[in-house]
Amino acid sequence: MNEEGRFTRRGVLAAGTGGLLVSACDRLNDSPAVRGLLEKADALHMPAQRLIAPQGALAREFTESQMSPVFRANGNTAPDDPAYRRHAGSGFAQWALRVDGLVRHPLALPLAALRAMPQRSQITRHDCVEGWSAIGKWQGPQLGAVLALAGLLPGARYAVFHCADRFGTAPYYESIDLIDAFHPQTILAWRMNDRPLPIAHGAPLRLRAEKQLGYKQAKFVMRIELTSTLAGLYGGKGGYWEDRSGYQWYAGI
Amino acid sequence: MSDAQGPEPKGGDLVRRHRLSTRLWHWINAVAVLVMLMSGLMIFNAHPRLYWGHYGADPDHAWLQIGRMDGIAFPGWMTLPSHYSLADARLWHLAFAWVLGGGLVFYLVWSLLNRHLWRDLRVTRAEWCPAHIWRDMKAHAALRFPTGAAALRYNVLQKLAYGAVLFVLLPLMVLTGLAMAPGIDAAWPLLVDLLGGRQSARSIHFIVAFALVAFFLVHIAMVVLAGPLNELRAMITGWYRLPQERE
């Protein structure tokens, strides 16, 4: 056997071993039992974070000089829903946020009403699940105050945010539990960087839940529904990316 | 594990080399590091740029970009899973973070209690002497490894390498990883500031990951050069055959 033949065979062997490792990894990745175990381990991050963080712990707030010069717009930047386009055309003057589900008083809050409520302004860091960060200034009423206005019924456990944008035919939505909903920095932002929220960033209203990743920060929020469970809503996992790709529902990590 | 009783062991003797706790942690950690690396490379693929400071995104200055923004920085044979999936990579990465971080804490505490760190990994005053380190480096470069009873103890370069991994690189991986989590940032804001911001933490995470890859490559090279079967047996069963003294 010549040298060349040996090298070729060795090359084939190396490639074969590498290929086996890759296919073994992918088989494990596809195994429901393995994924179930991994998901159980991932699910420990929420209780662990809440254990070490005092209940009122605030996300880091920055000064104006620390803000990103350009805040990257991500996800959908221009919903094509006809009703949304009509509202956008009239500066959202006729638009109202609906709050319903497990509440005592279902609400329809126009932008003017949201602007008239006590405001919170915060300069925070937006962390995308992909890895990038941008620092921007957000202003709006606290979600907790809006929910207090509606009055929660005893069974309410989650706030679900129904949005005007879609990926294909699937509408965007997100959800948080009441601990995050009543966190002081959880606001419904209608203002960004001292200007009305641009459409690319979710006009007229965007959720800011500052202790979680970017995909939780629902844009184009049309309706907030209070529910006792996330099952039965769309894909049942509590959010568009959770349903579609399997991102963790709790995005504090 | 060199507290030899009785006569000094000599080249050719089969001796107890590694404790059970060391062997267990070594292999658990090896799997964890491999999973973390492969899934981490996939996570990097989602945004193949690195920045310094608190923020950093496409419009900002990146100190490193690998490939094109719409390309794949690390190919499928390096990543877990091999097809593009940020969600699946995070599923693995955030689950095995418990194994890596938890294993490290347990091992360090255990090794402190059983005096493994003090007896086997502490660099003695004589070993800190530059002349001693230089002699060890020359011996390594000439591939002249300790023999006989001397092979029972880690030499100073080994102690420094293992010490760097145990006390610097792995803890930094865990801390920079934690600092990237928005929930942790709210709990421990000081951690993020010490690391220079979330994007700096992400950059350090990446750099230290490749420092661990460099350690791994040297580690494997040394195992192969020192006698891979004997070294493997020692790390699996604990039993090690001391190399024969040179004539």
Interface residues (C-beta under 8 A of the other chain):
Chain A: G18 G19 V22 C25 D26 N29 R35 L37 L38 E39 A41 D42 L44 H45 Q49 I52 A53 P54 A57 L58 A59 R60 F62 Q66 S68 P69 V70 F71 R72 R125 D127 C128 V129 E130 G131 W132 S133 A134 I135 E210 K211 Q212 L213 W241 S245 G246 Y247 Q248 A251 G252 I253
Chain B: M38 I43 F44 A46 H47 R49 Y51 H54 Y55 G56 A57 D58 P59 D60 G76 W77 L80 P81 S82 H83 S85 L86 A87 D88 R90 L91 W92 L94 A95 F96 W98 M180 A181 P182 G183 I184 D185 A186 A187 W188 P189 V192 R198 Q199 R202
